[in-house]
């Protein structure tokens, strides 16, 4: 009878040691994941803390580009009008230079 109790106790303790080893391994894995998550959080926090000023600078640059583009469009329209007038003047000059019949 004593042998049976000892064997049952050994089996129970073996199962408990097995479970403890698995729990210890899971705990180690969770600790590593926690460290990785904390590192990613620090990195993302650093990036996001700098992003408002970065985005403000980029928005200002985009606004300046839009203004410059509008100025260039206006200049392009003026040049097109000038070229149109030059073409009209050339056409009129040819008609005037051509002898009448």
Buried (B, 14 or more C-beta within 10 A) or exposed (E): EEEEEEEEEEEEEEEEEEEEEEEEEEEEEEEEEEEEEEEEEEEEEEEEEEEEEEEEEEEEEEEEEEEEEEEEEEEEEEEEEEEEEEEEEEEEEEEEEEEEE
